[in-house]
Amino acid sequence: MEQEKQKRPARRRPAKSQAEIDEFWRQFNEGYANLKADPQAWAEYQAECKLWDNTVGDGLGPEV
């Protein structure tokens, strides 16, 4: 029995260029810096992060 050749699925989008990747991270870092520069927004963000920290592990103990 001959093996059938497996075809690679066609890409749905072309790969991102390095310039696009760099621009993404530039915008990300700029947005994060703006968030940290606003004390009220930063406090709200930190409070939300603490809420999400409670979901990590889904009730599993530290031994896992």
Contacts in CASP RR format, 6 or more apart in sequence:
PFRMAT RR
TARGET T0000
AUTHOR 0000-0000-0000
METHOD contacts of the structure
MODEL  1
MEQEKQKRPARRRPAKSQAEIDEFWRQFNEGYANLKADPQAWAEYQAECK
LWDNTVGDGLGPEV
16 24 0 8 1.000
35 41 0 8 1.000
35 42 0 8 1.000
35 45 0 8 1.000
36 42 0 8 1.000
57 64 0 8 1.000
END
